[in-house]
């Protein structure tokens, strides 16, 4: 996660410590808060409904009226955009942590990789115990490769990000054609059986692959009900179901296409931080033009792909082809969302809201895991999985948002960090950090500091991102 780190140069070697609250960058914290809450908006269907319902509301949760419109609005404005912002902030955090330390002569490799290895462990525990779509583990995994890029110029970072996202787009295109061919071969096998003709072994294997695909992505009502029973059948039952999903994601190689999505956004975030975009340092005109161009290009694009999918009845092949322009659309819309927030903050508007969002962002790790604790308790332990309509999940999300927007500022009146932020820092620096503000005030202030710190959701947080 991005970190706030102060540098202490007392007599002897320079050391690095967590930054004081006064040295934080409010724009980064507020942006992190927006991304975190937005990730819950997307992840909530993964908690409350069958996993396939995220992209296909005909599976569960309702696909008509307000339920359908909820999916459409999410598809256009939020799907992937919040995770993109969170990934950008993670990339920015690499520079926030390392640049200030190295400026004071602090060797950063040890502290950097120690942080990531702890994050890796947190991610594994979070994934198996609470949320199969968490993002901490893949963030930590990708973060292991970012350290050598910390001195790369913004232009080259932008080019690298573009290459990664082009690779992702290529994957989406290849996947769409593969899916079309799979469905065509399955239909061919079905027709041969109907005509009483023999089916080759190759077609039989493709039939089985097609059946497995449908079970996971287009399940029958009976299969949906059976899956829900597993989630609500007790802790061990839910743990086993979660492990089946997590084991697949955690066993893929680092060069798996999804990681290029994360790499691309992280490199983009590193470049944007260097260019002053993420800290509200650019002009009002810059943010206004970015927002205008982003919304003017991204909204029509995703509205068109949404219309194609809806008209097809959420046909899996149509859905796959609709994903081919996904990366372009989500990047421009994420930048548009970012720009609107920067404009609001530069104008000094809605300070009560932006300060609350900044508090949520300052406690992003704690708040992200809190999402999982609340949702796992409600949907699995209390048995509400599969029982709410999609629009009702929105109401549940709004309730969590309200709680965190109120509770986070109140918590930070007395405490220096969120509970998990404190634990993470204490483990990273291998020294118990002051937790209460009063205790922190007794510690000499750092002489220099960065000012960003995040934690996932992607679901991430995140993480991460089944979204």
VOMIKOL-792396 format. One record per residue: residue in one letter; x, y, z of N, C-alpha, C in turn. Coordinates in pm, whole numbers, padded with zeros to 5 digits, always signed. Each point is the difference from the previous one (the first is absolute). Last residue first. Layout:
REM residues N
aXYZXYZXYZ;...
This chain:
REM residues 467
x-01345-00750-00780-00072+00123+00020-00120-00018+00080;x+00372-00307-00068-00126-00032-00059-00088+00117-00009;x+00421+00093+00102-00072+00026-00037-00060-00106-00063;x+00202+00232+00349+00022-00010-00010-00057-00037-00076;x+00089+00074+00185+00032+00004+00019-00058-00051-00086;x-00042+00087+00208-00020+00033-00015-00026-00042-00033;x+00062+00081-00008-00039+00057+00037+00006+00007-00082;x-00096+00114+00022+00057-00024-00045-00052+00028-00052;x-00170-00311-00031-00047-00064-00041+00033+00009-00049;x+00018+00121+00088+00030+00048-00114-00068-00001+00017;x+00173+00120+00180-00052+00006+00142+00000-00086-00173;x+00506+00306+00373-00080-00044-00105-00073+00060-00043;x+00276+00233+00296-00006-00143+00022-00075-00067-00110;x+00314+00487+00111-00123-00066-00038+00004-00146+00031;x+00252+00530+00041-00006-00133+00061-00129-00066-00039;x+00357+00475-00049-00106-00084-00056+00001-00137+00061;x+00321+00414+00026-00132+00014+00055-00105-00081-00070;x+00570+00082+00150-00094-00015-00109-00137+00007+00059;x+00451+00234+00227-00098-00108-00011-00069-00002-00132;x+00397+00214+00395-00041+00001-00141-00093-00116-00020;x+00163+00096+00429+00048+00120-00065-00039+00008-00145;x-00263-00229+00439+00092-00032-00109+00040+00126-00071;x-00144+00012+00522-00055-00003-00135+00107-00034-00100;x-00005-00166+00521+00050+00107-00087-00053-00015-00141;x-00283-00188+00411+00112-00047-00082+00047+00115-00089;x-00380+00031+00286+00119-00002+00083+00124-00044-00076;x-00438+00005-00187+00044+00138+00017+00128+00006+00083;x-00231-00411-00069+00077+00040-00118+00057+00140+00016;x-00292-00171+00329+00129-00067+00005+00090+00042-00115;x-00439+00162+00010+00075+00057+00112+00138-00062+00011;x-00306-00171-00313+00056+00128-00043+00083+00062+00110;x-00044-00533-00024-00080+00116+00039+00066+00129-00048;x+00238-00389-00092-00135-00019-00054-00090+00119+00031;x+00561-00123-00075-00099+00068+00085-00138-00008-00065;x+00339-00392-00120-00021+00141-00029-00098+00063+00100;x+00364-00437-00002-00136+00042+00034-00015+00151-00018;x+00339-00300-00287-00001+00077+00124-00142+00047+00024;x+00181-00194-00408+00041-00094+00103+00015+00071+00134;x-00162+00158-00441+00116+00064+00062+00058-00086+00112;x-00378-00172-00229+00093+00046-00104+00127+00059+00060;x-00360-00131+00283+00070-00116-00056+00104+00042-00103;x-00272+00333+00183+00082-00056+00108+00079-00120-00050;x-00312+00196-00292+00119+00084+00018+00091-00056+00108;x-00412-00217-00073+00086-00013-00118+00129+00080+00016;x-00336+00037+00331+00063-00132+00004+00099-00014-00115;x-00260+00391+00011+00096-00002+00112+00076-00133+00004;x-00350+00043-00307+00113+00083-00042+00108-00001+00107;x-00404-00210+00099+00084-00082-00088+00117+00079-00055;x-00310+00229+00288+00061-00115+00068+00093-00082-00090;x-00050+00515-00117-00099-00105+00017+00068-00119+00063;x+00232+00454+00118-00025-00088-00114-00129-00078+00023;x+00129+00329+00315+00087+00042-00109-00028-00077-00128;x-00369+00116+00397+00105-00095-00037+00078+00050-00121;x-00370+00243+00199+00070-00054+00117+00120-00086-00037;x-00288+00211-00321+00014+00106+00101+00082-00047+00119;x-00131-00284-00365+00127+00070-00018+00014+00122+00090;x-00404-00263-00006+00111-00084+00044+00131+00078-00003;x-00384+00207-00179-00007-00009+00146+00117-00081+00056;x-00053+00032-00472+00049+00125+00060-00003-00003+00153;x-00172-00389-00217+00143+00021-00027+00051+00133+00056;x-00472-00132+00021+00087-00062+00099+00148+00031-00023;x-00346+00156-00304-00017+00060+00132+00106-00053+00097;x-00014-00168-00438+00021+00145-00015-00016+00072+00133;x-00094-00463-00025+00143+00026-00007+00032+00148-00017;x-00459-00143+00016+00069-00034+00125+00148+00038-00008;x-00257+00047-00389-00037+00100+00100+00074-00025+00131;x+00051-00320-00345+00063+00128-00034-00024+00103+00110;x-00230-00404+00031+00142-00015+00037+00076+00128-00030;x-00448-00013-00135+00007-00003+00147+00144-00012+00048;x-00091-00030-00461-00013+00139+00047+00008+00006+00152;x-00009-00425-00202+00127+00069-00026-00003+00142+00053;x-00396-00249+00010+00093-00054+00099+00136+00069-00014;x-00322+00097-00321-00039+00060+00128+00096-00046+00111;x+00052-00194-00422+00041+00141-00003-00033+00067+00133;x-00150-00435-00079+00142+00000+00035+00056+00141-00002;x-00434-00070-00149+00005-00006+00146+00144-00007+00049;x-00088-00021-00460-00022+00137+00047+00001+00005+00153;x+00036-00425-00211+00118+00083-00026-00018+00141+00055;x-00270-00379+00248+00006+00046-00137+00122+00090-00016;x-00021-00392+00380-00030+00140-00031+00006+00025-00149;x+00103-00426+00212-00137+00034+00039-00038+00144-00032;x+00438-00256-00044-00097-00036-00102-00143+00042+00030;x+00309-00013+00415+00054-00017-00135-00110-00047-00096;x-00020+00080+00491-00071+00086-00095+00054-00013-00143;x+00123-00209+00469-00077-00070-00102-00075+00083-00101;x+00327+00067+00395-00142+00024+00026-00091-00054-00110;x+00472-00054-00047-00033-00046+00135-00149+00016+00031;x+00145+00156-00429+00034-00140+00021-00045-00050+00137;x-00079+00457-00144-00044-00086-00110+00026-00148+00026;x+00124+00339+00330-00140+00018-00039-00045-00104-00102;x+00456+00008+00146-00089-00027+00113-00146+00003-00044;x+00328+00121-00312+00009-00143+00027-00094-00038+00115;x+00038+00459-00103-00071-00074-00105+00003-00151+00024;x+00239+00288+00299-00144+00029+00004-00076-00087-00099;x+00469-00029-00006-00052-00053+00126-00151+00020+00007;x+00230+00186-00367-00006-00146-00007-00058-00061+00126;x+00074+00467-00018-00101-00038-00099-00019-00151+00000;x+00352+00168+00252-00128+00013+00068-00115-00033-00095;x+00436+00027-00167-00023-00127+00067-00132+00003+00076;x+00122+00399-00204-00015-00103-00102-00029-00136+00062;x+00100+00369+00279-00134+00009-00056-00025-00106-00107;x+00434+00033+00197-00101-00040+00099-00139-00001-00060;x+00340+00163-00275+00025-00141+00029-00107-00053+00097;x+00002+00466-00103-00049-00084-00109+00017-00150+00028;x+00040+00462+00238-00019-00129+00066-00041-00106-00101;x+00073+00436-00146+00112-00013+00092-00004-00134+00073;x-00358+00122-00285+00119-00038-00074+00122-00017+00088;x-00401+00157+00190-00022-00137-00047+00124-00049-00073;x+00004+00445+00122+00013-00085+00119-00021-00147-00036;x-00071+00319-00335+00143-00010+00030+00024-00087+00123;x-00441+00098-00118+00058-00093-00095+00150-00018+00026;x-00223+00325+00249-00044-00134+00042+00057-00107-00092;x+00079+00444-00114+00077-00032+00120-00039-00138+00053;x-00237+00172-00368+00136-00037-00040+00087-00032+00122;x-00447+00149+00076+00004-00131-00066+00142-00040-00035;x-00078+00421+00193-00045-00099+00098+00008-00141-00059;x+00089+00377-00275+00112-00037+00087-00040-00104+00104;x-00200+00220-00432-00038-00124+00072+00110-00047+00093;x+00204+00347-00320-00142-00033+00013-00018-00130+00081;x+00404+00266-00169-00038+00005+00140-00146-00032+00025;x+00283-00001-00413-00097+00109+00019-00043+00013+00145;x+00295-00346-00136+00068+00126-00031-00091+00119+00024;x-00179-00432+00050+00093+00032+00108+00074+00130-00026;x-00295-00166-00331-00076+00030+00122+00093+00043+00112;x+00196-00151-00397-00065+00131-00019-00077+00042+00124;x+00189-00432-00009+00104+00102+00012-00057+00140-00017;x-00290-00365-00070+00035+00014+00142+00107+00106+00020;x-00114-00102-00441-00112+00066+00066+00030+00020+00149;x+00306-00248-00257+00007+00143-00029-00112+00077+00067;x+00011-00476+00026+00111+00059+00075+00001+00152-00017;x-00298-00245-00263-00043+00001+00140+00105+00069+00087;x+00120-00066-00445-00106+00101+00009-00051+00010+00144;x+00309-00336-00103+00066+00131+00000-00102+00113+00009;x-00164-00435-00041+00067+00013+00129+00070+00135+00011;x-00193-00107-00411-00102+00032+00100+00060+00011+00139;x+00278-00128-00359-00043+00138-00020-00107+00041+00101;x+00160-00449+00014+00107+00096+00030-00050+00143-00013;x-00286-00362-00119+00014+00015+00145+00109+00099+00037;x-00083-00101-00462-00113+00067+00062+00019+00020+00149;x+00326-00244-00248-00002+00141-00038-00111+00074+00074;x+00026-00467+00065+00112+00071+00061-00001+00149-00035;x-00332-00300-00196-00015+00023+00144+00111+00088+00058;x-00137-00186-00460+00047+00137+00023+00002+00039+00148;x-00126-00455-00121+00122+00032-00075+00046+00146+00015;x-00405-00243+00178+00112+00032+00088+00124+00045-00077;x-00407-00159-00205-00023+00132+00056+00114+00044+00090;x-00009-00437-00182+00039+00099-00100-00021+00142+00050;x-00136-00352+00284+00144-00006-00020+00046+00103-00103;x-00462-00054+00078+00064+00062+00115+00152+00003-00017;x-00258-00231-00315-00014+00145-00018+00069+00074+00114;x-00016-00463+00037+00088+00038-00110-00007+00150-00025;x-00287-00192+00333+00142-00002+00038+00095+00041-00112;x-00509+00182+00067+00064-00112-00069+00150+00002+00030;x-00397+00282+00153+00123-00034+00070+00059-00130-00053;x-00367+00219-00211-00042-00082+00112+00117-00051+00082;x+00005+00310-00379+00030-00140-00028-00051-00094+00109;x-00037+00475+00036-00084-00044-00113+00023-00148-00032;x+00273+00203+00332-00140-00009+00045-00089-00053-00111;x+00451+00087-00104-00011-00114+00092-00145-00020+00043;x+00106+00374-00270+00022-00125-00074-00025-00121+00089;x-00009+00427+00197-00119-00024-00081+00012-00130-00080;x+00371+00147+00251-00108-00044+00089-00125-00033-00080;x+00364+00189-00227+00027-00141+00033-00108-00054+00093;x-00032+00457-00109-00020-00083-00119+00022-00148+00031;x+00094+00316+00331-00145-00007-00018-00033-00088-00121;x+00448+00097+00087-00053-00102+00091-00152-00009-00005;x+00208+00328-00273+00059-00130-00030-00061-00109+00088;x-00116+00458+00077-00064-00058-00120+00052-00140-00032;x+00211+00221+00367-00142-00031+00025-00069-00056-00124;x+00464+00147-00024-00023-00122+00075-00145-00037+00020;x+00150+00409-00226+00042-00119-00074-00038-00130+00073;x-00099+00431+00185-00052+00006-00136+00037-00124-00082;x+00167+00063+00446-00143-00032+00000-00057-00004-00142;x+00456+00121+00047-00023-00134+00054-00146-00040-00004;x+00132+00439-00124+00040-00098-00101-00030-00141+00048;x-00082+00347+00307-00088+00014-00116+00032-00105-00106;x+00279+00030+00382-00133-00050+00036-00092+00002-00121;x+00425+00189-00052+00011-00145+00019-00135-00061+00032;x+00030+00469-00027+00011-00061-00133+00007-00152+00011;x+00001+00241+00401-00129+00018-00068+00001-00065-00137;x+00398+00010+00259-00097-00096+00053-00134+00012-00071;x+00336+00307-00126+00046-00137-00027-00103-00101+00047;x-00068+00456+00102-00025-00029-00141+00038-00144-00033;x+00102+00169+00426-00144-00025-00013-00034-00037-00144;x+00503-00103+00146-00091+00114-00011-00146-00043-00007;x+00373-00301+00269-00017+00055-00135-00106+00108-00002;x+00117-00264+00391+00101+00101-00029-00014+00061-00140;x-00231-00368+00282-00071+00126-00029+00096+00114-00032;x+00117-00473+00063+00006+00082+00121-00065+00137-00019;x+00059-00346-00345-00071-00065+00111-00005+00085+00126;x+00237+00136-00406-00143-00015-00028-00076-00051+00121;x+00493+00094-00087-00080+00085+00087-00150-00014-00016;x+00391-00242-00204-00047+00116-00076-00091+00090+00083;x+00175-00409+00174+00116+00082-00037-00043+00129-00071;x-00331-00314+00097+00049+00061+00124+00118+00091-00029;x-00175-00251-00353-00090+00110+00037+00043+00067+00130;x+00237-00386-00149+00020+00113-00091-00084+00120+00041;x-00057-00399+00238+00134+00053+00025+00027+00122-00087;x-00399-00238-00072-00005+00077+00124+00135+00059+00035;x-00028-00288-00369-00070+00125-00030-00005+00087+00125;x+00171-00428+00048+00095+00084-00073-00063+00135-00034;x-00283-00311+00196+00102+00042+00096+00105+00088-00066;x-00338-00198-00265-00054+00107+00082+00102+00050+00102;x+00122-00366-00275-00027+00118-00081-00049+00117+00082;x+00063-00424+00208+00127+00065-00034-00024+00130-00076;x-00377-00267+00088+00052+00066+00120+00131+00072-00028;x-00182-00251-00350-00095+00105+00034+00053+00079+00119;x+00223-00382-00115+00039+00111-00087-00096+00116+00015;x-00087-00403+00226+00105+00078+00065+00051+00112-00089;x-00323-00314-00161-00058+00093+00098+00106+00086+00066;x+00131-00354-00314-00048+00127-00053-00056+00098+00103;x+00387-00346+00131-00141-00018-00034-00057+00135-00042;x+00454-00100+00167-00027+00059-00131-00142-00028-00048;x+00160-00176+00412+00007+00146+00010-00034+00066-00133;x-00210-00486+00085+00133+00062-00002-00007+00151+00006;x-00373-00321+00236+00036+00045-00134+00137+00065+00003;x-00248-00168+00386+00089-00096-00066+00041+00044-00140;x-00314+00227+00298+00134+00008+00057+00099-00096-00065;x-00464+00013-00132+00061+00131-00025+00144+00005+00051;x-00251-00395+00083+00015+00021-00145+00074+00129-00028;x-00119-00100+00443+00110-00087-00045+00025+00016-00149;x-00371+00221+00206+00128+00064+00026+00117-00083-00053;x-00441-00177-00023+00017+00114-00091+00139+00061+00016;x-00122-00356+00282-00005-00049-00138+00025+00112-00100;x-00043+00099+00463+00132-00054-00035+00003-00052-00142;x-00408+00148+00187+00090+00113-00027+00136-00050-00046;x-00311-00318+00139-00044+00061-00127+00092+00115-00039;x+00076-00203+00417+00033-00092-00108-00039+00059-00135;x-00119+00239+00385+00145+00000-00017+00042-00089-00116;x-00452+00005+00135+00036+00122-00072+00150+00007-00026;x-00150-00357+00258-00057-00012-00134+00037+00121-00084;x+00117+00001+00456+00084-00093-00076-00050-00017-00143;x-00254+00274+00302+00132+00056-00029+00084-00092-00087;x-00531-00040-00052+00093+00001+00112+00138+00045-00042;x-00369-00022-00310-00003-00128+00072+00093-00009+00119;x-00091+00343-00367-00072+00020+00126-00004-00126+00086;x+00212+00012-00432+00048+00121+00066-00062+00018+00138;x-00146-00356-00274+00138-00024+00043+00055+00122+00076;x-00425+00023-00204-00005-00087+00118+00140-00027+00054;x-00049+00235-00405-00036+00084+00114-00002-00081+00129;x+00065-00229-00406+00118+00080+00034-00027+00086+00123;x-00357-00246-00179+00097-00089+00061+00124+00076+00046;x-00325+00233-00246-00051-00034+00133+00098-00090+00076;x+00094+00099-00449+00013+00122+00080-00043-00027+00144;x-00066-00339-00313+00142+00012+00031+00026+00124+00086;x-00435-00069-00161+00033-00104+00097+00146+00010+00042;x-00158+00289-00343-00051+00037+00133+00034-00103+00107;x+00340+00006-00402-00145-00015+00008-00047+00047+00138;x+00458+00202-00232-00057-00115+00073-00153-00001-00004;x+00417+00229-00234-00141+00009-00037-00075-00116+00069;x+00468+00065+00080-00036+00133-00050-00146+00018-00040;x+00213-00415+00182+00062+00111+00074-00056+00136-00039;x-00151-00394-00218-00023-00021+00142+00054+00116+00082;x+00081-00014-00467-00137+00039+00033-00029-00015+00149;x+00419-00148-00158-00011+00145-00014-00139+00047+00040;x+00077-00458-00023+00063+00058+00118-00006+00152-00003;x-00156-00232-00377-00089-00025+00114+00057+00060+00128;x+00265+00015-00388-00115+00089-00015-00094-00014+00120;x+00359-00297-00034+00051+00133+00033-00114+00102-00005;x-00098-00431-00144+00022+00001+00146+00049+00137+00047;x-00045-00068-00461-00132-00002+00063+00013+00008+00152;x+00389-00051-00252-00049+00137-00007-00140+00011+00059;x+00188-00424-00031+00077+00079+00096-00046+00145+00002;x-00188-00285-00321-00046-00038+00134+00074+00080+00108;x+00133+00042-00450-00124+00073+00026-00054-00034+00139;x+00378-00235-00139+00034+00142+00012-00124+00083+00033;x-00047-00457-00100+00054+00020+00135+00034+00147+00024;x-00385-00105-00358+00142-00029+00017+00043+00026+00144;x-00490-00158-00178+00068+00123+00043+00145-00035+00032;x-00426-00228-00329+00105-00011+00103+00066+00135+00028;x-00522-00035-00162+00133-00020-00057+00105-00006+00112;x-00498+00097+00003+00042-00138+00021+00135-00032-00058;x-00248+00430+00031-00011-00072-00127+00043-00146+00012;x+00036+00289+00370-00140+00008-00040-00025-00080-00127;x+00439+00053+00154-00073-00093+00086-00147-00004-00039;x+00271+00312-00218+00037-00136-00040-00074-00104+00084;x-00049+00452+00117-00070-00028-00125+00031-00142-00049;x+00226+00162+00379-00140-00023+00032-00080-00035-00125;x+00452+00123-00050-00010-00131+00063-00146-00033+00032;x+00091+00426-00169+00024-00100-00104-00015-00141+00057;x-00018+00363+00295-00122-00007-00079+00011-00105-00110;x+00380+00090+00253-00099-00066+00085-00132-00016-00073;x+00340+00244-00211+00034-00143+00002-00100-00078+00085;x-00040+00469-00010-00031-00056-00132+00027-00150-00004;x+00118+00241+00385-00145-00012-00009-00042-00060-00134;x+00457+00091+00063-00043-00103+00095-00151-00023-00010;x+00196+00353-00249+00030-00130-00058-00048-00113+00090;x-00041+00438+00159-00089-00019-00114+00021-00137-00062;x+00292+00130+00339-00132-00031+00053-00100-00023-00111;x+00432+00139-00116+00005-00135+00056-00137-00042+00052;x+00054+00442-00149-00004-00094-00113+00005-00145+00048;x+00036+00335+00328-00131+00009-00065-00011-00098-00116;x+00413+00049+00226-00097-00073+00081-00138+00001-00065;x+00346+00255-00197+00024-00144-00019-00102-00083+00078;x-00016+00464+00063-00037-00033-00138+00016-00149-00024;x+00143+00168+00413-00147+00005-00010-00047-00039-00140;x+00463+00042+00072-00053-00117+00068-00152-00005-00011;x+00220+00379-00160+00023-00115-00087-00053-00128+00060;x-00008+00383+00264-00100+00010-00107+00014-00116-00097;x+00324+00039+00334-00128-00040+00057-00110+00003-00105;x+00417+00162-00126+00007-00145+00017-00131-00053+00059;x+00049+00461-00028-00020-00056-00133+00005-00152+00004;x+00100+00231+00389-00143+00005-00025-00034-00048-00142;x+00456+00028+00131-00070-00097+00086-00149-00004-00032;x+00261+00327-00215+00030-00134-00052-00074-00106+00081;x-00028+00446+00149-00076-00021-00124+00024-00138-00059;x+00253+00134+00375-00140-00022+00037-00084-00029-00124;x+00442+00123-00072-00006-00134+00058-00143-00035+00040;x+00080+00436-00150+00015-00095-00111-00012-00143+00051;x+00005+00339+00320-00125+00005-00077+00004-00099-00116;x+00391+00058+00250-00100-00069+00081-00135-00005-00073;x+00345+00248-00190+00024-00143-00017-00097-00083+00084;x-00020+00468+00042-00032-00037-00138+00017-00150-00022;x+00126+00191+00426-00144-00012-00024-00036-00045-00141;x+00479-00149+00201-00067+00127-00029-00147-00022-00033;x+00298-00317+00335-00033+00014-00141-00079+00130-00022;x+00163-00207+00421+00071+00115-00053-00030+00023-00149;x-00188-00366+00260-00028+00121+00077+00070+00124-00054;x-00021-00495-00128-00054+00103-00088-00015+00136+00070;x+00149-00424+00208+00099+00047-00097-00048+00112-00091;x-00309-00197+00327+00112+00073+00061+00104+00047-00103;x-00403-00285-00078-00003+00144-00028+00123+00075+00049;x-00142-00482+00047+00072+00030-00124+00011+00150-00027;x-00237-00195+00376+00137-00051+00008+00083+00038-00121;x-00474+00088+00034+00088+00100+00059+00144-00045+00011;x-00349-00293-00143+00043+00092-00106+00098+00103+00055;x-00183-00292+00315+00075-00078-00098+00053+00090-00111;x-00287+00184+00324+00132-00027+00056+00087-00074-00100;x-00445+00075-00123+00073+00127+00008+00141-00023+00053;x-00298-00368-00012+00056+00034-00131+00072+00134-00002;x-00195-00126+00420+00099-00097-00046+00054+00034-00140;x-00357+00260+00186+00127+00024+00067+00110-00093-00051;x-00487+00020-00119+00100+00050-00094+00138+00018+00064;x-00499-00324+00041+00086+00103+00059+00118+00033-00093;x-00407-00314-00022+00039+00097-00103+00095+00107+00049;x-00189-00353+00279+00070-00066-00112+00048+00098-00105;x-00089+00054+00543-00047+00052-00129+00081-00055-00115;x+00038-00147+00491-00109+00097-00011-00052+00024-00141;x+00361-00317+00150-00087+00010+00117-00122+00090-00021;x+00349-00082-00336-00055-00129+00042-00102+00012+00113;x+00219+00396-00171-00065-00072-00110-00068-00127+00048;x+00264+00261+00300-00125+00069-00035-00077-00078-00105;x+00431-00149+00115-00094-00021+00110-00137+00060-00031;x+00346+00080-00309-00034-00142+00001-00103-00029+00109;x+00174+00438-00022-00087-00031-00112-00043-00145-00003;x+00316+00153+00320-00133+00051+00031-00099-00038-00111;x+00448-00100-00082-00056-00088+00102-00141+00044+00039;x+00238+00274-00295-00027-00129-00065-00067-00096+00099;x+00162+00407+00161-00125+00018-00074-00041-00129-00070;x+00413+00008+00216-00108+00000+00099-00134+00016-00069;x+00370+00033-00274-00014-00138+00047-00106-00011+00109;x+00113+00429-00165-00075-00079-00098-00016-00145+00044;x+00257+00300+00266-00141+00043-00005-00081-00091-00092;x+00461-00060+00007-00060-00049+00124-00148+00036+00006;x+00261+00165-00355-00037-00140-00018-00058-00061+00128;x+00146+00453+00017-00099-00016-00107-00046-00144-00011;x+00351+00119+00298-00130+00043+00050-00108-00023-00104;x+00442-00104-00134-00040-00082+00116-00141+00038+00047;x+00207+00255-00350-00041-00134-00043-00053-00083+00117;x+00189+00463+00011-00144-00023+00003-00041-00143-00034;x+00418+00334+00225-00017-00115-00090-00145-00050+00009;x+00153+00512+00097-00048-00122+00066-00009-00112-00102;x+00128+00486-00054+00103-00102+00007-00041-00126+00072;x-00265+00399-00118+00074+00015+00125+00106-00108+00018;x-00282+00003-00377+00050+00138+00002+00081+00028+00126;x-00232-00412-00058+00127+00004-00073+00058+00140-00004;x-00424-00058+00201+00103-00073+00074+00135+00009-00067;x-00377+00185-00213+00039+00078+00116+00110-00068+00079;x-00180-00227-00377+00070+00122-00039+00048+00079+00120;x-00266-00415+00041+00142-00014-00032+00072+00131-00026;x-00483-00031+00112+00082-00066+00101+00149+00010-00031;x-00313+00170-00311-00014+00074+00125+00093-00057+00107;x-00041-00226-00412+00085+00119-00008-00004+00079+00129;x-00277-00373-00034+00138-00048-00015+00096+00119-00001;x-00467+00078-00003+00058-00025+00131+00141-00054-00004;x-00263+00063-00393+00050+00127+00052+00068-00020+00135;x-00214-00370-00190+00122+00034-00073+00060+00130+00050;x-00411-00123+00178+00102-00095+00045+00132+00032-00069;x-00373+00236-00138+00048+00048+00129+00106-00093+00058;x-00217-00126-00398+00083+00117-00024+00061+00050+00130;x-00315-00341+00030+00128-00051-00052+00096+00115-00030;x-00438+00107+00130+00071-00060+00113+00136-00052-00044;x-00289+00170-00329+00048+00106+00087+00082-00056+00115;x-00207-00309-00283+00105+00071-00072+00058+00111+00087;x-00373-00234+00155+00121-00079+00014+00117+00066-00072;x-00416+00198-00054+00045+00017+00138+00127-00080+00026;x-00207-00043-00420+00055+00136+00016+00053+00023+00140;x-00225-00409-00149+00140+00010-00037+00061+00136+00023;x-00504+00007+00001+00063-00130-00018+00143+00015-00051;x-00313+00380+00060+00080-00046+00112+00077-00129-00022;x-00309+00257-00318+00074+00098+00079+00100-00058+00100;x-00282-00267-00319+00044+00120-00070+00098+00083+00084;x-00203-00395+00179+00081-00036-00117+00059+00125-00066;x-00307+00058+00354+00129-00051+00047+00093-00030-00116;x-00438+00119-00105+00074+00116+00051+00137-00042+00052;x-00286-00346-00141+00039+00084-00113+00084+00119+00047;x-00197-00291+00324+00111-00064-00071+00052+00090-00111;x-00377+00150+00227+00114+00002+00091+00121-00064-00068;x-00408-00024-00221+00060+00133-00011+00119+00016+00093;x-00252-00398+00020+00074+00009-00126+00069+00134-00013;x-00278-00059+00370+00114-00092+00010+00086+00006-00126;x-00410+00239+00021+00109+00067+00072+00122-00090+00014;x-00308-00196-00356-00030+00121+00076+00122+00062+00066;x+00084-00498-00117-00103+00088-00056-00014+00125+00087;x+00257-00415+00085+00052+00058-00124-00104+00087-00070;x+00154-00276+00508-00097+00074-00079+00062+00068-00121;x+00201-00309+00343-00013+00139+00042-00098+00083-00078;x+00270-00426-00215-00057+00019+00134-00011+00150+00027;x+00098-00184-00441+00035-00114+00084-00068+00009+00136;x-00015+00342-00339-00102-00102-00021+00027-00123+00087;x+00296+00387-00023-00109+00008+00097-00111-00101-00023;x+00538+00036-00114-00122-00049-00064-00116+00000+00100;x+00455+00126+00109-00007+00044-00139-00128-00038-00070;x+00054-00102+00465+00071+00128-00016-00015+00053-00142;x-00154-00433+00151-00098+00108-00006+00067+00136-00016;x+00222-00436+00066-00026+00037-00139-00094+00119-00013;x+00108-00200+00429+00115+00070-00058-00024+00048-00142;x-00411-00043+00342+00089-00094-00068+00112+00078-00068;x-00194+00280+00387-00060-00078-00107+00100-00103-00053;x+00101+00327+00353-00141-00032+00023-00065-00091-00100;x+00474+00152-00008-00031-00046+00134-00142-00056+00009;x+00145+00195-00399+00078-00121+00022-00021-00057+00138;x-00194+00413-00120-00071-00110-00067+00075-00131+00016;x+00193+00399+00171-00115-00043+00079-00077-00113-00067;x+00392+00253-00174+00021-00128+00067-00125-00055+00066;x+00007+00433-00215+00014-00107-00097+00011-00137+00068;x-00031+00387+00264-00117+00003-00086+00003-00112-00102;x+00375+00079+00275-00106-00074+00069-00127-00004-00084;x+00354+00260-00158+00030-00142-00014-00105-00085+00070;x-00012+00470+00047-00047-00045-00131+00025-00147-00024;x+00167+00206+00389-00145-00013+00009-00058-00047-00133;x+00463+00081+00005-00034-00107+00093-00150-00022+00009;x+00170+00364-00256+00026-00130-00064-00043-00115+00090;x-00027+00436+00177-00097-00018-00109+00018-00138-00064;x+00317+00124+00321-00130-00024+00061-00108-00024-00103;x+00427+00127-00145+00002-00138+00048-00133-00037+00066;x+00062+00443-00130-00013-00085-00119+00000-00146+00040;x+00082+00310+00338-00140+00008-00044-00024-00087-00123;x+00443+00035+00163-00085-00072+00095-00146+00001-00044;x+00308+00249-00253+00026-00143-00015-00089-00082+00093;x-00017+00470+00035-00057-00043-00128+00020-00150-00020;x+00194+00221+00385-00145-00024+00007-00060-00052-00130;x+00493-00067+00209-00053+00074-00115-00151-00028-00006;x+00355+00000+00449-00073-00077-00101-00045+00092-00114;x+00233+00112+00424+00078-00010-00123-00069-00080-00109;x-00163+00071+00458+00009+00131-00064+00070-00006-00136;x-00038-00385+00290-00125+00033-00068+00009+00131-00077;x+00448-00284+00066-00098+00060+00089-00123+00040-00081;x+00326-00418-00138-00016+00144-00009-00102+00049+00102;x+00325-00447+00053-00128+00045-00057-00014+00151+00008;x+00497-00176-00032-00110-00023+00093-00130+00046-00064;x+00573-00116-00094-00128+00040-00055-00111-00039+00098;x+00568+00137+00020-00102-00103+00011-00133+00055-00051;x+00582+00096-00013-00137+00047-00018-00095-00119+00011;x+00480-00002+00254-00064-00025-00129-00143+00053-00003;x+00296+00245+00357+00007-00138-00048-00076-00013-00130;x-00147+00366+00333+00140-00041-00010+00006-00146-00040;x-00433+00185-00169+00067+00033+00125+00147-00038-00016;x-00414+00034-00325+00146-00003-00015+00065+00052+00128;x-00496-00200-00228+00064+00053+00120+00151-00012-00018;x-00488+00007-00309+00142-00036+00005+00062+00065+00123;x-00525-00183-00162+00086+00110+00037+00143-00048+00010;x-00463-00179-00271+00122-00033+00073+00081+00125+00027;x-00485-00245-00193+00047+00129+00048+00124-00028+00082;x-00218-00307-00419+00034+00020+00139+00034+00145+00028;x-00276-00387-00357+00076+00123+00011+00025+00032+00147;x-00052-00506-00102-00083+00118+00000+00088+00125+00000;
